[in-house]
Amino acid sequence: QVVYYFRSYADLVKGVRIRVGDKVNYVVPTGNFGDILAGYFAKCMGLPVGRLVCASNANDVLTEFISTGRYDRRRPFYKTTSPSMDILVSSNLERLLFLLSRDPAYVAELMRQLREDGVYQLSDRLLAQLKQDFSCGCCDDKGAADVIGRLWREQHYLCDPHTAVAWSVAEQLSEELHDTGAPTVVLSTASPYKFPAAVLSALGRETGENEFFMMNE
């Protein structure tokens, strides 16, 4: 997944949207924190990454975490139209916490608290480090459906619900991202044809039980 970031950056350079060395923001739909962690790896490898924006669905545990440093899995679990993001314990986050702290004992204690108590709180210092690179936002199923329908009407681009969540968050944070002076890339992480019922419904079309029929539609 690290390659996605380098490839999109190279495409922007090739298209004369940016020059080599310019920063680029990335908005990533994620539940398990894997794809956005790849963006952090890319930054560590030297890619000029600006803000990394974590886009969550109704299972917004990561939104609270990046905003407050509090990770609390003791919350309702929602089955959404973006199922790859339906996660309350983001396993890849442990990797980021180690990279930021370089303190395995501290991270192990946080993981123990999460396992036994269901919640932990970052130190103020580590939260400040986290916020240097990461922003966040969330979008529910209705918001994602609105984006799918609007993007199709306005740009004739058909996106899946995960991508729609990220697009919505990019719009919500448009002012913050604009103020960075860098362009923003929204990562599209799935095909709309994997979620034909949700996409057809968002387009105002009739759905049914036969997924092949809905894919054809």
FENQUI-V89367 format. One record per residue. N is the residue number from 1. D_LAST is the distance of its C-alpha to the last C-alpha in whole Angstrom. Layout:
<<N | D_LAST> <N | D_LAST>>
//
This chain:
<<1 | 31> <2 | 34> <3 | 33> <4 | 30> <5 | 32> <6 | 35> <7 | 32> <8 | 30> <9 | 34> <10 | 35> <11 | 32> <12 | 33> <13 | 37> <14 | 35> <15 | 34> <16 | 37> <17 | 35> <18 | 38> <19 | 41> <20 | 42> <21 | 44> <22 | 42> <23 | 40> <24 | 36> <25 | 35> <26 | 32> <27 | 29> <28 | 28> <29 | 26> <30 | 28> <31 | 29> <32 | 31> <33 | 33> <34 | 32> <35 | 30> <36 | 32> <37 | 36> <38 | 35> <39 | 35> <40 | 38> <41 | 39> <42 | 38> <43 | 41> <44 | 43> <45 | 43> <46 | 44> <47 | 40> <48 | 41> <49 | 39> <50 | 39> <51 | 37> <52 | 35> <53 | 33> <54 | 32> <55 | 29> <56 | 28> <57 | 26> <58 | 28> <59 | 30> <60 | 32> <61 | 35> <62 | 35> <63 | 35> <64 | 38> <65 | 40> <66 | 39> <67 | 40> <68 | 43> <69 | 44> <70 | 44> <71 | 41> <72 | 41> <73 | 38> <74 | 40> <75 | 37> <76 | 34> <77 | 31> <78 | 28> <79 | 25> <80 | 22> <81 | 18> <82 | 20> <83 | 22> <84 | 23> <85 | 26> <86 | 27> <87 | 30> <88 | 34> <89 | 36> <90 | 35> <91 | 37> <92 | 37> <93 | 39> <94 | 42> <95 | 42> <96 | 42> <97 | 44> <98 | 47> <99 | 46> <100 | 47> <101 | 50> <102 | 51> <103 | 53> <104 | 51> <105 | 54> <106 | 52> <107 | 49> <108 | 50> <109 | 51> <110 | 48> <111 | 46> <112 | 49> <113 | 48> <114 | 44> <115 | 45> <116 | 48> <117 | 47> <118 | 44> <119 | 44> <120 | 46> <121 | 47> <122 | 48> <123 | 51> <124 | 51> <125 | 52> <126 | 49> <127 | 47> <128 | 48> <129 | 47> <130 | 44> <131 | 43> <132 | 44> <133 | 41> <134 | 38> <135 | 37> <136 | 34> <137 | 32> <138 | 29> <139 | 26> <140 | 25> <141 | 21> <142 | 21> <143 | 22> <144 | 20> <145 | 17> <146 | 19> <147 | 19> <148 | 15> <149 | 15> <150 | 18> <151 | 18> <152 | 14> <153 | 16> <154 | 19> <155 | 19> <156 | 15> <157 | 15> <158 | 13> <159 | 15> <160 | 15> <161 | 17> <162 | 20> <163 | 20> <164 | 20> <165 | 23> <166 | 25> <167 | 24> <168 | 25> <169 | 28> <170 | 29> <171 | 29> <172 | 31> <173 | 33> <174 | 33> <175 | 37> <176 | 38> <177 | 36> <178 | 37> <179 | 41> <180 | 41> <181 | 40> <182 | 38> <183 | 34> <184 | 32> <185 | 29> <186 | 26> <187 | 25> <188 | 21> <189 | 22> <190 | 18> <191 | 15> <192 | 12> <193 | 10> <194 | 13> <195 | 12> <196 | 9> <197 | 10> <198 | 12> <199 | 10> <200 | 8> <201 | 11> <202 | 13> <203 | 11> <204 | 12> <205 | 9> <206 | 9> <207 | 9> <208 | 11> <209 | 13> <210 | 11> <211 | 10> <212 | 9> <213 | 6> <214 | 5> <215 | 5> <216 | 4> <217 | 0>>
//
